[in-house]
Amino acid sequence: AEEAQLLETLDGPGAAWMRQIRRAQQFFGLVYYQTSQNVPELQPTSASPSSSQQGRSLAELPSWLLPRIQSTGLFSKPGERGINQVQANEYLEDSGIGTHVEDPAAGPTLATLSLLAPVQLTLQEAVDGKPVHKDLRDPEDCVKILLEPRSLFVLEGESRNNFTHAIRQSKLVPLRDG
């Protein structure tokens, strides 16, 4: 029932999917997405109109979602910001996310809630907070993590700062049981 409520928020009245890159995105709260692509709608600056710096209100999310995530203690450490952005990604066809390390401005903790279908996330060691160039990277020297539907995945500390992450670009995700 909760998953259906969250999906209704994402796809029902007020849905605001942005389709500037290969996957669809929807923002609640702060709009900011680190990308090497020149897409001003995804990278507003202080010079941008304030309306472009905010997505849908965080209050539009189901009332149980943010308290449940905050109850983990991940976003309530002294001196840290609370949750200021919820970003929904819709992976269509064979879209994914390229290897990257989030900008430090995104905060010390990142949480990913997977819905509907499994995706494969890979972690690979970064050098000086940046991905190793693809020509020098060993594609087998990584940790592959299956994010099953309704799972919460968290990056903080060393995994947040010293490893790249990516979402596999594939329609097929290998599952444990075949």
Biotite code that builds the C-alpha atoms (Angstrom):
import biotite.structure as struc

atoms = struc.array([
    struc.Atom([0.000, 0.000, 0.000], chain_id="A", res_id=1, res_name="ALA", atom_name="CA", element="C"),
    struc.Atom([2.841, 2.414, 0.783], chain_id="A", res_id=2, res_name="GLU", atom_name="CA", element="C"),
    struc.Atom([4.611, 1.695, -2.482], chain_id="A", res_id=3, res_name="GLU", atom_name="CA", element="C"),
    struc.Atom([1.350, 2.342, -4.363], chain_id="A", res_id=4, res_name="ALA", atom_name="CA", element="C"),
    struc.Atom([0.944, 5.638, -2.489], chain_id="A", res_id=5, res_name="GLN", atom_name="CA", element="C"),
    struc.Atom([4.463, 6.722, -3.414], chain_id="A", res_id=6, res_name="LEU", atom_name="CA", element="C"),
    struc.Atom([3.939, 5.719, -7.052], chain_id="A", res_id=7, res_name="LEU", atom_name="CA", element="C"),
    struc.Atom([0.677, 7.695, -7.130], chain_id="A", res_id=8, res_name="GLU", atom_name="CA", element="C"),
    struc.Atom([2.622, 10.741, -5.901], chain_id="A", res_id=9, res_name="THR", atom_name="CA", element="C"),
    struc.Atom([5.195, 10.262, -8.666], chain_id="A", res_id=10, res_name="LEU", atom_name="CA", element="C"),
    struc.Atom([2.834, 9.465, -11.526], chain_id="A", res_id=11, res_name="ASP", atom_name="CA", element="C"),
    struc.Atom([-0.482, 11.003, -10.469], chain_id="A", res_id=12, res_name="GLY", atom_name="CA", element="C"),
    struc.Atom([-1.708, 14.618, -10.501], chain_id="A", res_id=13, res_name="PRO", atom_name="CA", element="C"),
    struc.Atom([1.198, 17.050, -10.192], chain_id="A", res_id=14, res_name="GLY", atom_name="CA", element="C"),
    struc.Atom([3.720, 14.639, -11.696], chain_id="A", res_id=15, res_name="ALA", atom_name="CA", element="C"),
    struc.Atom([6.646, 16.649, -13.048], chain_id="A", res_id=16, res_name="ALA", atom_name="CA", element="C"),
    struc.Atom([8.967, 14.249, -14.840], chain_id="A", res_id=17, res_name="TRP", atom_name="CA", element="C"),
    struc.Atom([11.896, 15.983, -16.546], chain_id="A", res_id=18, res_name="MET", atom_name="CA", element="C"),
    struc.Atom([13.239, 14.156, -19.593], chain_id="A", res_id=19, res_name="ARG", atom_name="CA", element="C"),
    struc.Atom([16.365, 16.153, -20.504], chain_id="A", res_id=20, res_name="GLN", atom_name="CA", element="C"),
    struc.Atom([18.687, 13.144, -20.245], chain_id="A", res_id=21, res_name="ILE", atom_name="CA", element="C"),
    struc.Atom([18.303, 9.413, -20.954], chain_id="A", res_id=22, res_name="ARG", atom_name="CA", element="C"),
    struc.Atom([16.299, 8.763, -17.800], chain_id="A", res_id=23, res_name="ARG", atom_name="CA", element="C"),
    struc.Atom([13.335, 10.676, -16.464], chain_id="A", res_id=24, res_name="ALA", atom_name="CA", element="C"),
    struc.Atom([13.828, 12.640, -13.232], chain_id="A", res_id=25, res_name="GLN", atom_name="CA", element="C"),
    struc.Atom([11.534, 14.333, -10.755], chain_id="A", res_id=26, res_name="GLN", atom_name="CA", element="C"),
    struc.Atom([12.684, 16.551, -7.892], chain_id="A", res_id=27, res_name="PHE", atom_name="CA", element="C"),
    struc.Atom([11.124, 17.346, -4.536], chain_id="A", res_id=28, res_name="PHE", atom_name="CA", element="C"),
    struc.Atom([12.770, 20.182, -2.631], chain_id="A", res_id=29, res_name="GLY", atom_name="CA", element="C"),
    struc.Atom([16.085, 21.432, -3.981], chain_id="A", res_id=30, res_name="LEU", atom_name="CA", element="C"),
    struc.Atom([16.750, 20.925, -7.705], chain_id="A", res_id=31, res_name="VAL", atom_name="CA", element="C"),
    struc.Atom([20.350, 20.005, -8.300], chain_id="A", res_id=32, res_name="TYR", atom_name="CA", element="C"),
    struc.Atom([21.797, 17.175, -10.298], chain_id="A", res_id=33, res_name="TYR", atom_name="CA", element="C"),
    struc.Atom([25.480, 16.719, -11.005], chain_id="A", res_id=34, res_name="GLN", atom_name="CA", element="C"),
    struc.Atom([26.001, 15.962, -14.671], chain_id="A", res_id=35, res_name="THR", atom_name="CA", element="C"),
    struc.Atom([28.671, 16.490, -17.268], chain_id="A", res_id=36, res_name="SER", atom_name="CA", element="C"),
    struc.Atom([25.923, 17.404, -19.711], chain_id="A", res_id=37, res_name="GLN", atom_name="CA", element="C"),
    struc.Atom([25.034, 21.061, -20.175], chain_id="A", res_id=38, res_name="ASN", atom_name="CA", element="C"),
    struc.Atom([21.410, 20.989, -19.008], chain_id="A", res_id=39, res_name="VAL", atom_name="CA", element="C"),
    struc.Atom([20.545, 24.261, -17.219], chain_id="A", res_id=40, res_name="PRO", atom_name="CA", element="C"),
    struc.Atom([17.224, 22.844, -15.968], chain_id="A", res_id=41, res_name="GLU", atom_name="CA", element="C"),
    struc.Atom([19.162, 20.283, -13.916], chain_id="A", res_id=42, res_name="LEU", atom_name="CA", element="C"),
    struc.Atom([21.843, 22.678, -12.672], chain_id="A", res_id=43, res_name="GLN", atom_name="CA", element="C"),
    struc.Atom([20.263, 25.922, -11.496], chain_id="A", res_id=44, res_name="PRO", atom_name="CA", element="C"),
    struc.Atom([22.639, 28.468, -9.975], chain_id="A", res_id=45, res_name="THR", atom_name="CA", element="C"),
    struc.Atom([22.159, 31.352, -7.567], chain_id="A", res_id=46, res_name="SER", atom_name="CA", element="C"),
    struc.Atom([21.571, 33.511, -10.650], chain_id="A", res_id=47, res_name="ALA", atom_name="CA", element="C"),
    struc.Atom([18.670, 31.274, -11.765], chain_id="A", res_id=48, res_name="SER", atom_name="CA", element="C"),
    struc.Atom([15.107, 32.279, -10.877], chain_id="A", res_id=49, res_name="PRO", atom_name="CA", element="C"),
    struc.Atom([14.140, 30.855, -7.488], chain_id="A", res_id=50, res_name="SER", atom_name="CA", element="C"),
    struc.Atom([11.336, 28.869, -9.136], chain_id="A", res_id=51, res_name="SER", atom_name="CA", element="C"),
    struc.Atom([13.923, 26.836, -11.068], chain_id="A", res_id=52, res_name="SER", atom_name="CA", element="C"),
    struc.Atom([15.848, 26.035, -7.857], chain_id="A", res_id=53, res_name="GLN", atom_name="CA", element="C"),
    struc.Atom([12.913, 24.226, -6.263], chain_id="A", res_id=54, res_name="GLN", atom_name="CA", element="C"),
    struc.Atom([11.061, 21.159, -7.477], chain_id="A", res_id=55, res_name="GLY", atom_name="CA", element="C"),
    struc.Atom([7.803, 19.935, -6.045], chain_id="A", res_id=56, res_name="ARG", atom_name="CA", element="C"),
    struc.Atom([7.345, 20.559, -2.339], chain_id="A", res_id=57, res_name="SER", atom_name="CA", element="C"),
    struc.Atom([8.723, 17.903, 0.013], chain_id="A", res_id=58, res_name="LEU", atom_name="CA", element="C"),
    struc.Atom([5.287, 18.116, 1.668], chain_id="A", res_id=59, res_name="ALA", atom_name="CA", element="C"),
    struc.Atom([3.787, 16.466, -1.451], chain_id="A", res_id=60, res_name="GLU", atom_name="CA", element="C"),
    struc.Atom([5.554, 13.210, -0.589], chain_id="A", res_id=61, res_name="LEU", atom_name="CA", element="C"),
    struc.Atom([3.547, 10.648, 1.409], chain_id="A", res_id=62, res_name="PRO", atom_name="CA", element="C"),
    struc.Atom([3.503, 11.711, 5.059], chain_id="A", res_id=63, res_name="SER", atom_name="CA", element="C"),
    struc.Atom([5.280, 8.523, 6.211], chain_id="A", res_id=64, res_name="TRP", atom_name="CA", element="C"),
    struc.Atom([8.286, 8.680, 3.834], chain_id="A", res_id=65, res_name="LEU", atom_name="CA", element="C"),
    struc.Atom([10.597, 11.353, 5.281], chain_id="A", res_id=66, res_name="LEU", atom_name="CA", element="C"),
    struc.Atom([9.931, 10.434, 8.943], chain_id="A", res_id=67, res_name="PRO", atom_name="CA", element="C"),
    struc.Atom([10.714, 6.799, 8.127], chain_id="A", res_id=68, res_name="ARG", atom_name="CA", element="C"),
    struc.Atom([14.014, 7.713, 6.466], chain_id="A", res_id=69, res_name="ILE", atom_name="CA", element="C"),
    struc.Atom([14.868, 10.152, 9.280], chain_id="A", res_id=70, res_name="GLN", atom_name="CA", element="C"),
    struc.Atom([14.123, 7.434, 11.860], chain_id="A", res_id=71, res_name="SER", atom_name="CA", element="C"),
    struc.Atom([17.181, 5.541, 10.581], chain_id="A", res_id=72, res_name="THR", atom_name="CA", element="C"),
    struc.Atom([19.344, 8.307, 12.102], chain_id="A", res_id=73, res_name="GLY", atom_name="CA", element="C"),
    struc.Atom([21.096, 8.878, 8.787], chain_id="A", res_id=74, res_name="LEU", atom_name="CA", element="C"),
    struc.Atom([20.038, 12.503, 8.362], chain_id="A", res_id=75, res_name="PHE", atom_name="CA", element="C"),
    struc.Atom([19.826, 13.714, 11.941], chain_id="A", res_id=76, res_name="SER", atom_name="CA", element="C"),
    struc.Atom([23.447, 13.915, 13.021], chain_id="A", res_id=77, res_name="LYS", atom_name="CA", element="C"),
    struc.Atom([24.415, 17.121, 14.889], chain_id="A", res_id=78, res_name="PRO", atom_name="CA", element="C"),
    struc.Atom([25.631, 19.872, 12.573], chain_id="A", res_id=79, res_name="GLY", atom_name="CA", element="C"),
    struc.Atom([24.358, 18.196, 9.403], chain_id="A", res_id=80, res_name="GLU", atom_name="CA", element="C"),
    struc.Atom([21.598, 19.371, 7.111], chain_id="A", res_id=81, res_name="ARG", atom_name="CA", element="C"),
    struc.Atom([18.392, 17.442, 7.035], chain_id="A", res_id=82, res_name="GLY", atom_name="CA", element="C"),
    struc.Atom([16.848, 16.079, 3.877], chain_id="A", res_id=83, res_name="ILE", atom_name="CA", element="C"),
    struc.Atom([16.684, 18.923, 1.353], chain_id="A", res_id=84, res_name="ASN", atom_name="CA", element="C"),
    struc.Atom([16.092, 16.932, -1.843], chain_id="A", res_id=85, res_name="GLN", atom_name="CA", element="C"),
    struc.Atom([14.305, 13.816, -2.953], chain_id="A", res_id=86, res_name="VAL", atom_name="CA", element="C"),
    struc.Atom([15.082, 12.880, -6.527], chain_id="A", res_id=87, res_name="GLN", atom_name="CA", element="C"),
    struc.Atom([13.106, 10.225, -8.362], chain_id="A", res_id=88, res_name="ALA", atom_name="CA", element="C"),
    struc.Atom([14.738, 8.513, -11.337], chain_id="A", res_id=89, res_name="ASN", atom_name="CA", element="C"),
    struc.Atom([12.786, 6.465, -13.836], chain_id="A", res_id=90, res_name="GLU", atom_name="CA", element="C"),
    struc.Atom([14.989, 4.073, -15.773], chain_id="A", res_id=91, res_name="TYR", atom_name="CA", element="C"),
    struc.Atom([13.428, 3.520, -19.182], chain_id="A", res_id=92, res_name="LEU", atom_name="CA", element="C"),
    struc.Atom([14.677, 1.074, -21.768], chain_id="A", res_id=93, res_name="GLU", atom_name="CA", element="C"),
    struc.Atom([18.428, 0.673, -21.179], chain_id="A", res_id=94, res_name="ASP", atom_name="CA", element="C"),
    struc.Atom([19.109, 3.881, -19.266], chain_id="A", res_id=95, res_name="SER", atom_name="CA", element="C"),
    struc.Atom([21.334, 4.007, -16.207], chain_id="A", res_id=96, res_name="GLY", atom_name="CA", element="C"),
    struc.Atom([23.738, 6.317, -14.418], chain_id="A", res_id=97, res_name="ILE", atom_name="CA", element="C"),
    struc.Atom([27.369, 6.604, -15.479], chain_id="A", res_id=98, res_name="GLY", atom_name="CA", element="C"),
    struc.Atom([30.236, 6.144, -13.043], chain_id="A", res_id=99, res_name="THR", atom_name="CA", element="C"),
    struc.Atom([30.543, 9.171, -10.750], chain_id="A", res_id=100, res_name="HIS", atom_name="CA", element="C"),
    struc.Atom([31.175, 10.471, -7.238], chain_id="A", res_id=101, res_name="VAL", atom_name="CA", element="C"),
    struc.Atom([28.536, 12.894, -5.974], chain_id="A", res_id=102, res_name="GLU", atom_name="CA", element="C"),
    struc.Atom([29.566, 16.488, -5.472], chain_id="A", res_id=103, res_name="ASP", atom_name="CA", element="C"),
    struc.Atom([30.303, 17.148, -1.756], chain_id="A", res_id=104, res_name="PRO", atom_name="CA", element="C"),
    struc.Atom([27.537, 19.783, -1.863], chain_id="A", res_id=105, res_name="ALA", atom_name="CA", element="C"),
    struc.Atom([25.025, 16.911, -2.026], chain_id="A", res_id=106, res_name="ALA", atom_name="CA", element="C"),
    struc.Atom([25.773, 16.241, 1.648], chain_id="A", res_id=107, res_name="GLY", atom_name="CA", element="C"),
    struc.Atom([27.511, 13.504, 3.609], chain_id="A", res_id=108, res_name="PRO", atom_name="CA", element="C"),
    struc.Atom([24.777, 10.885, 3.203], chain_id="A", res_id=109, res_name="THR", atom_name="CA", element="C"),
    struc.Atom([22.937, 9.604, 0.122], chain_id="A", res_id=110, res_name="LEU", atom_name="CA", element="C"),
    struc.Atom([20.023, 7.182, 0.340], chain_id="A", res_id=111, res_name="ALA", atom_name="CA", element="C"),
    struc.Atom([18.458, 5.341, -2.592], chain_id="A", res_id=112, res_name="THR", atom_name="CA", element="C"),
    struc.Atom([15.050, 3.687, -2.405], chain_id="A", res_id=113, res_name="LEU", atom_name="CA", element="C"),
    struc.Atom([14.485, 1.199, -5.204], chain_id="A", res_id=114, res_name="SER", atom_name="CA", element="C"),
    struc.Atom([10.936, 0.623, -6.481], chain_id="A", res_id=115, res_name="LEU", atom_name="CA", element="C"),
    struc.Atom([9.182, -1.601, -9.039], chain_id="A", res_id=116, res_name="LEU", atom_name="CA", element="C"),
    struc.Atom([12.160, -3.377, -10.630], chain_id="A", res_id=117, res_name="ALA", atom_name="CA", element="C"),
    struc.Atom([15.637, -4.461, -9.574], chain_id="A", res_id=118, res_name="PRO", atom_name="CA", element="C"),
    struc.Atom([18.665, -2.465, -10.701], chain_id="A", res_id=119, res_name="VAL", atom_name="CA", element="C"),
    struc.Atom([22.347, -3.280, -10.428], chain_id="A", res_id=120, res_name="GLN", atom_name="CA", element="C"),
    struc.Atom([24.526, -0.678, -8.751], chain_id="A", res_id=121, res_name="LEU", atom_name="CA", element="C"),
    struc.Atom([28.308, -0.904, -8.974], chain_id="A", res_id=122, res_name="THR", atom_name="CA", element="C"),
    struc.Atom([30.850, 0.592, -6.591], chain_id="A", res_id=123, res_name="LEU", atom_name="CA", element="C"),
    struc.Atom([34.436, 1.118, -7.696], chain_id="A", res_id=124, res_name="GLN", atom_name="CA", element="C"),
    struc.Atom([37.292, 2.811, -5.891], chain_id="A", res_id=125, res_name="GLU", atom_name="CA", element="C"),
    struc.Atom([37.808, 6.458, -6.819], chain_id="A", res_id=126, res_name="ALA", atom_name="CA", element="C"),
    struc.Atom([41.118, 8.315, -6.920], chain_id="A", res_id=127, res_name="VAL", atom_name="CA", element="C"),
    struc.Atom([41.185, 11.712, -5.193], chain_id="A", res_id=128, res_name="ASP", atom_name="CA", element="C"),
    struc.Atom([37.372, 11.726, -5.136], chain_id="A", res_id=129, res_name="GLY", atom_name="CA", element="C"),
    struc.Atom([37.091, 11.212, -8.888], chain_id="A", res_id=130, res_name="LYS", atom_name="CA", element="C"),
    struc.Atom([36.407, 8.199, -11.123], chain_id="A", res_id=131, res_name="PRO", atom_name="CA", element="C"),
    struc.Atom([39.353, 6.487, -12.759], chain_id="A", res_id=132, res_name="VAL", atom_name="CA", element="C"),
    struc.Atom([39.333, 7.178, -16.515], chain_id="A", res_id=133, res_name="HIS", atom_name="CA", element="C"),
    struc.Atom([37.433, 4.426, -18.337], chain_id="A", res_id=134, res_name="LYS", atom_name="CA", element="C"),
    struc.Atom([40.541, 3.448, -20.348], chain_id="A", res_id=135, res_name="ASP", atom_name="CA", element="C"),
    struc.Atom([42.434, 2.774, -17.093], chain_id="A", res_id=136, res_name="LEU", atom_name="CA", element="C"),
    struc.Atom([39.590, 1.211, -15.106], chain_id="A", res_id=137, res_name="ARG", atom_name="CA", element="C"),
    struc.Atom([39.384, -2.540, -14.582], chain_id="A", res_id=138, res_name="ASP", atom_name="CA", element="C"),
    struc.Atom([35.687, -3.290, -15.204], chain_id="A", res_id=139, res_name="PRO", atom_name="CA", element="C"),
    struc.Atom([35.886, -6.402, -13.007], chain_id="A", res_id=140, res_name="GLU", atom_name="CA", element="C"),
    struc.Atom([37.420, -4.534, -10.030], chain_id="A", res_id=141, res_name="ASP", atom_name="CA", element="C"),
    struc.Atom([34.117, -3.443, -8.557], chain_id="A", res_id=142, res_name="CYS", atom_name="CA", element="C"),
    struc.Atom([31.396, -4.463, -6.157], chain_id="A", res_id=143, res_name="VAL", atom_name="CA", element="C"),
    struc.Atom([28.072, -5.253, -7.802], chain_id="A", res_id=144, res_name="LYS", atom_name="CA", element="C"),
    struc.Atom([25.016, -4.722, -5.625], chain_id="A", res_id=145, res_name="ILE", atom_name="CA", element="C"),
    struc.Atom([21.523, -5.824, -6.537], chain_id="A", res_id=146, res_name="LEU", atom_name="CA", element="C"),
    struc.Atom([19.003, -3.202, -5.420], chain_id="A", res_id=147, res_name="LEU", atom_name="CA", element="C"),
    struc.Atom([15.775, -5.121, -5.192], chain_id="A", res_id=148, res_name="GLU", atom_name="CA", element="C"),
    struc.Atom([12.374, -3.427, -5.181], chain_id="A", res_id=149, res_name="PRO", atom_name="CA", element="C"),
    struc.Atom([11.533, -1.736, -1.853], chain_id="A", res_id=150, res_name="ARG", atom_name="CA", element="C"),
    struc.Atom([15.165, -1.756, -0.692], chain_id="A", res_id=151, res_name="SER", atom_name="CA", element="C"),
    struc.Atom([16.976, 1.234, 0.831], chain_id="A", res_id=152, res_name="LEU", atom_name="CA", element="C"),
    struc.Atom([20.662, 1.661, -0.040], chain_id="A", res_id=153, res_name="PHE", atom_name="CA", element="C"),
    struc.Atom([22.843, 4.187, 1.808], chain_id="A", res_id=154, res_name="VAL", atom_name="CA", element="C"),
    struc.Atom([26.205, 5.731, 0.935], chain_id="A", res_id=155, res_name="LEU", atom_name="CA", element="C"),
    struc.Atom([28.094, 7.625, 3.627], chain_id="A", res_id=156, res_name="GLU", atom_name="CA", element="C"),
    struc.Atom([31.625, 7.857, 4.936], chain_id="A", res_id=157, res_name="GLY", atom_name="CA", element="C"),
    struc.Atom([34.170, 5.956, 2.848], chain_id="A", res_id=158, res_name="GLU", atom_name="CA", element="C"),
    struc.Atom([31.602, 4.510, 0.430], chain_id="A", res_id=159, res_name="SER", atom_name="CA", element="C"),
    struc.Atom([30.172, 8.003, -0.145], chain_id="A", res_id=160, res_name="ARG", atom_name="CA", element="C"),
    struc.Atom([33.480, 9.803, -0.636], chain_id="A", res_id=161, res_name="ASN", atom_name="CA", element="C"),
    struc.Atom([36.034, 7.279, -1.885], chain_id="A", res_id=162, res_name="ASN", atom_name="CA", element="C"),
    struc.Atom([34.013, 5.156, -4.282], chain_id="A", res_id=163, res_name="PHE", atom_name="CA", element="C"),
    struc.Atom([32.233, 5.834, -7.531], chain_id="A", res_id=164, res_name="THR", atom_name="CA", element="C"),
    struc.Atom([28.781, 4.448, -8.106], chain_id="A", res_id=165, res_name="HIS", atom_name="CA", element="C"),
    struc.Atom([26.826, 3.677, -11.246], chain_id="A", res_id=166, res_name="ALA", atom_name="CA", element="C"),
    struc.Atom([23.568, 2.015, -12.264], chain_id="A", res_id=167, res_name="ILE", atom_name="CA", element="C"),
    struc.Atom([24.024, -0.682, -14.878], chain_id="A", res_id=168, res_name="ARG", atom_name="CA", element="C"),
    struc.Atom([22.595, 0.200, -18.291], chain_id="A", res_id=169, res_name="GLN", atom_name="CA", element="C"),
    struc.Atom([20.662, -2.918, -19.137], chain_id="A", res_id=170, res_name="SER", atom_name="CA", element="C"),
    struc.Atom([17.126, -4.177, -19.484], chain_id="A", res_id=171, res_name="LYS", atom_name="CA", element="C"),
    struc.Atom([18.193, -7.434, -17.841], chain_id="A", res_id=172, res_name="LEU", atom_name="CA", element="C"),
    struc.Atom([19.516, -7.561, -14.294], chain_id="A", res_id=173, res_name="VAL", atom_name="CA", element="C"),
    struc.Atom([20.891, -10.942, -13.191], chain_id="A", res_id=174, res_name="PRO", atom_name="CA", element="C"),
    struc.Atom([19.034, -12.187, -10.106], chain_id="A", res_id=175, res_name="LEU", atom_name="CA", element="C"),
    struc.Atom([20.273, -14.674, -7.499], chain_id="A", res_id=176, res_name="ARG", atom_name="CA", element="C"),
    struc.Atom([17.754, -17.333, -8.458], chain_id="A", res_id=177, res_name="ASP", atom_name="CA", element="C"),
    struc.Atom([18.188, -17.010, -12.200], chain_id="A", res_id=178, res_name="GLY", atom_name="CA", element="C"),
])
